[in-house]
Amino acid sequence: QAEETNIRVFVVNPGTSQAECGVSYCPADAVEESDIRLPFNGFDAVVDAESAPFLEEAEIDFVTDKMGTQLTLKAPNAKAKKLSKNADLNERVEHMLVSEVNPQL
């Protein structure tokens, strides 16, 4: 990759049951003013403001095993928060609207 290339970490459909995380190369000219930059040795990790709260507690790891190397991303807060077993009807309806209905609109 070109010099000053960073990595972008993002969530598609954040906060829904269909949320998916991704990592891609991000050239310097693709960094937006509203992006959050996390400096590392030799590059920055760039996160868009919408994805940021869903990437809290996320972990990126570079794993090498017999099959080769791969980048893993674990983001426990990317999907909709789970309801407690004691959630009342109002909480259940709101959760359904936010996590299932709204993403389809």
Contact map, one row per residue, 1 for C-alpha under 8 A:
111010000000000000000000000000000000000000000000000000000000000000000000000000000000000000000000000000000
111110000000000000000000001000000000000000000000000000000000000000000000000000000000000000000000000000000
111110000000000000000000000000000000000000000000000000000000000000000000000000000000000000000000000000000
011111000000000000000000001100000000000000100000000000000000000000000000000000000000000000000000000000000
111111100000000000000000111100000000000000100000000000000000000000000000000000000000000000000000000000000
000111110000000000000000111100000000000000111100000000000000000000000000000000000000000000000000000000000
000011111000000000000011110000000000000000111100000000000000000000000000000000000000000000000000000000000
000001111100000000000011110000000000000000001110000000000000000000000000000000000000000000000000000000000
000000111110000000001111000000000000000000001111000000000000000000000000000000000000000000000000000000000
000000011111000000001110000000000000000000000011001100100000000000000000000000000000000000000000000000000
000000001111110000111100000000000000000000000000001001100000000000000000000001000000000000000000000000000
000000000111110000111100000000000000000000000000001000000000000000000000000000000000000000000000000000000
000000000011111101110000000000000000000000000000000000000000000000000000000000000000000000000000000000100
000000000011111101110000000000000000000000000000001001000000000000000000000001110000000000000000000000000
000000000000111110100000000000000000000000000000000001000000000000000000000011111000000000000000001000000
000000000000111111100000000000000000000000000000000000000000000000000000000001110000000000000000011100100
000000000000001111100000000000000000000000000000000000000000000000000000000000110000000000000000001100000
000000000000110111110000000000000000000000000000000000000000000000000000000000100000000000000000000000000
000000000011111111111000000000000000000000000000000000000000000000000000000001100000000000000000000000000
000000000011110001111100000000000000000000000000000000000000000000000000000001000000000000000000000000000
000000001111000000111110000000000000000000000000000000000000000000000000101001000000000000000000000000000
000000001111000000011111000000000000000000000000000000000000000000000000100000000000000000000000000000000
000000111100000000001111100000000000000000000000000000000000000000000000000000000000000000000000000000000
000000111000000000000111110000000000000000000000000000000000000000000000000000000000000000000000000000000
000011110000000000000011111000000000000000000000000000000000000000000000000000000000000000000000000000000
000011110000000000000001111101100000000000000100000000000000000000000000000000000000000000000000000000000
010111000000000000000000111111100000000000000000000000000000000000000000000000000000000000000000000000000
000111000000000000000000011111100000000000000000000000000000000000000000000000000000000000000000000000000
000000000000000000000000001111100000000000000000000000000000000000000000000000000000000000000000000000000
000000000000000000000000011111110000000000000000000000000000000000000000000000000000000000000000000000000
000000000000000000000000011111111010000000000100000000000000000000000000000000000000000000000000000000000
000000000000000000000000000001111110000000000000000000000000000000000000000000000000000000000000000000000
000000000000000000000000000000111110000000000000000000000000000000000000000000000000000000000000000000000
000000000000000000000000000000011111000000000001100000000000000000000000000000000000000000000000000000000
000000000000000000000000000000111111100000000111100000000000000000000000000000000000000000000000000000000
000000000000000000000000000000000111110000000111100100000000000000000000000000000000000000000000000000000
000000000000000000000000000000000011111000011110000000000000000000000000000000000000000000000000000000000
000000000000000000000000000000000001111100011100000000000000000000000000000000000000000000000000000000000
000000000000000000000000000000000000111110111000000000000000000000000000000000000000000000000000000000000
000000000000000000000000000000000000011111111000000000000000000000000000000000000000000000000000000000000
000000000000000000000000000000000000001111110000000000000000000000000000000000000000000000000000000000000
000000000000000000000000000000000000000111110000000000000000000000000000000000000000000000000000000000000
000111100000000000000000000000000000001111111000000000000000000000000000000000000000000000000000000000000
000001100000000000000000000000000000111111111100000000000000000000000000000000000000000000000000000000000
000001111000000000000000000000000000111100111110000000000000000000000000000000000000000000000000000000000
000001111000000000000000010000100011110000011111000000000000000000000000000000000000000000000000000000000
000000011100000000000000000000000011100000001111101100000000000000000000000000000000000000000000000000000
000000001100000000000000000000000111000000000111111100000000000000000000000000000000000000000000000000000
000000000000000000000000000000000111000000000011111110000000000000000000000000000000000000000000000000000
000000000000000000000000000000000000000000000001111110000000000000000000000000000000000000000000000000000
000000000111010000000000000000000000000000000011111111100000000000000000000000000000000000000000000000000
000000000100000000000000000000000001000000000011111111110000000000000000000000000000000000000000000000000
000000000000000000000000000000000000000000000000111111110000000000000000000010000000000000000000000000000
000000000010011000000000000000000000000000000000001111110000000000000000001011100000000000000000000000000
000000000110000000000000000000000000000000000000001111111100000000000000001111000000000000000000000000000
000000000000000000000000000000000000000000000000000111111100000000000000001010000000000000000000000000000
000000000000000000000000000000000000000000000000000000111110000000000000001110000000000000000000000000000
000000000000000000000000000000000000000000000000000000111111000000000000111110000000000000000000000000000
000000000000000000000000000000000000000000000000000000001111100000000001111000000000000000000000000000000
000000000000000000000000000000000000000000000000000000000111110000000011110000000000000000000000000000000
000000000000000000000000000000000000000000000000000000000011111000000011100000000000000000000000000000000
000000000000000000000000000000000000000000000000000000000001111100001111000000000000000000000000000000000
000000000000000000000000000000000000000000000000000000000000111110001111000000000000000000000000000000000
000000000000000000000000000000000000000000000000000000000000011111111100000000000000000000000000000000000
000000000000000000000000000000000000000000000000000000000000001111111000000000000000000000000000000000000
000000000000000000000000000000000000000000000000000000000000000111110000000000000000000000000000000000000
000000000000000000000000000000000000000000000000000000000000000111111000000000000000000000000000000000000
000000000000000000000000000000000000000000000000000000000000000111111100000000000000000000000000000000000
000000000000000000000000000000000000000000000000000000000000011110111110000000000000000000000000000000000
000000000000000000000000000000000000000000000000000000000000011100011111000000000000000000000000000000000
000000000000000000000000000000000000000000000000000000000001111000001111100000000000000000000000000000000
000000000000000000000000000000000000000000000000000000000011111000000111110000000000000000000000000000000
000000000000000000001100000000000000000000000000000000000111100000000011111000000000000000000000000000000
000000000000000000000000000000000000000000000000000000000111000000000001111100000000000000000000000000000
000000000000000000001000000000000000000000000000000001111110000000000000111111000000000000000000000000000
000000000000000000000000000000000000000000000000000000101100000000000000011111100000000000000000000000000
000000000000001000000000000000000000000000000000000011111100000000000000001111111000000000000000000000000
000000000010011100111000000000000000000000000000000001100000000000000000001111110000000000000000000000000
000000000000011111100000000000000000000000000000000001000000000000000000000111111000000000000000000000000
000000000000011110000000000000000000000000000000000000000000000000000000000011111100000000000000001000000
000000000000001000000000000000000000000000000000000000000000000000000000000010111110000000000000000000000
000000000000000000000000000000000000000000000000000000000000000000000000000000011111000000000000000000000
000000000000000000000000000000000000000000000000000000000000000000000000000000001111101000110010000000000
000000000000000000000000000000000000000000000000000000000000000000000000000000000111111000000000000000000
000000000000000000000000000000000000000000000000000000000000000000000000000000000011111000000000000000000
000000000000000000000000000000000000000000000000000000000000000000000000000000000001111100000000000000000
000000000000000000000000000000000000000000000000000000000000000000000000000000000011111110110000000000000
000000000000000000000000000000000000000000000000000000000000000000000000000000000000011111110000000000000
000000000000000000000000000000000000000000000000000000000000000000000000000000000000001111111000000000000
000000000000000000000000000000000000000000000000000000000000000000000000000000000000000111111100000000000
000000000000000000000000000000000000000000000000000000000000000000000000000000000010001111111110000000000
000000000000000000000000000000000000000000000000000000000000000000000000000000000010001111111111000000000
000000000000000000000000000000000000000000000000000000000000000000000000000000000000000011111111100000000
000000000000000000000000000000000000000000000000000000000000000000000000000000000000000001111111110000000
000000000000000000000000000000000000000000000000000000000000000000000000000000000010000000111111111100000
000000000000000000000000000000000000000000000000000000000000000000000000000000000000000000011111111110000
000000000000000000000000000000000000000000000000000000000000000000000000000000000000000000001111111111000
000000000000000100000000000000000000000000000000000000000000000000000000000000000000000000000111111111100
000000000000001110000000000000000000000000000000000000000000000000000000000000010000000000000011111111100
000000000000000110000000000000000000000000000000000000000000000000000000000000000000000000000011111111110
000000000000000000000000000000000000000000000000000000000000000000000000000000000000000000000001111111111
000000000000000000000000000000000000000000000000000000000000000000000000000000000000000000000000111111111
000000000000100100000000000000000000000000000000000000000000000000000000000000000000000000000000011111111
000000000000000000000000000000000000000000000000000000000000000000000000000000000000000000000000000111111
000000000000000000000000000000000000000000000000000000000000000000000000000000000000000000000000000011111
